[in-house]
Amino acid sequence: MFTIATTSEVCQSLTPELLKVLSKEAPLLRATVINLASDYSIRELETGKVDLVISVNWHAPDQLMQKRLFEDHFVCLMSNHHPLADQVLDIEAYVNTAHLMVAPLGKQRGFIDDHLMPLGFKRNVRLSVPDFSQLEPHLLDGEHIVTLPLRIAENLKAKKNLTIKPLPFEVPGFSYYVFWHKRFTHEQSNQWMRQVVQNILGG
């Protein structure tokens, strides 16, 4: 069994293609994708309880190896019927409209809020949900917007009548990495799975 710890949004992009690869190239291998906990330990990677971690901009300790998979940046997503869909989105309109927020750990503030505060703004978060898969019905009501990574926004937009807009303030981009313990760098199965992940997610 091979275990990968990652976030729900990465899982949505990874697992469909991973299943195809396993069926074709390694039909006897069982893969398990688990939620990445904020307090997981390096020990889990060292012992092989977790084989790979896929995460955002995490500064790996010396015991861990890392490889960049892809870059992304935040955008704003809303229904085509939202009042702001046909307008230029300025910062005042952005903070005053009703927001959805993805907060896996239930936090009241996020990365976006930390960048709004120095500008003297606070967004109107009406509902927080634990993962991106729960956004769709609340976006389609035409009343709410959400700030999320472009890759996820494009996946959601492809399925529904949604509009993507750039943020009206600067927020730095970020990168996703795959991490593994250095003791498994030359292990054949770990090497193979790292390459599979790179082929699927690498940008």
C-alpha positions, 0 to 999 in steps of 0.5 A: 500500500502507498499512502499520500497525504494532501489537501482536498483540492489536490486530491480532486486533481490527483485521484482520477488520473492516478486511478488510470495510471494504477490500472494500467501500470500497477494494478496490484498496488493499492494507493490511499490518499488521506487528508493532510493534518496540520500537525502531522509529524516528520516521523510519519514520513520517516517510518513510511506510515505516509510515503508522500506529502503534497502541500503548499509552500512548506519549508521542509526540514533537512530530513525531507526532500522536496520537488516543486510541482506547480505554481498557482495564485488566488482569484475570485469566483462567482456566479454569472448572475452575481451583481459583480459578474459584469462589473470591474471588481474593485476592492470596496465592492470585493470586501462589501459583498458576501463571501464564502471561505474555505477553512479546513481547520475552522479558522476565522481568518485566512491568508486573504484576510492577512493581506487585506488588514494592512490595507484597512479592509475586512471582507464580509465572510458569511459562511465558512466550509471545510473544503472546496467541494462544498462551495458549488451550491452556495456560489450558484445562488448568485449572492456569494463570491469566494477567493480560491486558487486559479486551478480550482476555480477553473475546474469549478467554472468548467462545470457550472455558469461561473465567472473568474475575476482577478483580485483587486489587490496584490496577493503573492502566488504560491507553489505546491511541492511533493515531499518525502523522507530522504531515506526513501529517495532511492526506493524504487516504489517511492521514485515511481510514485513521485514521477507519477505525481509529477506527471499528473500535477506538474506544471 
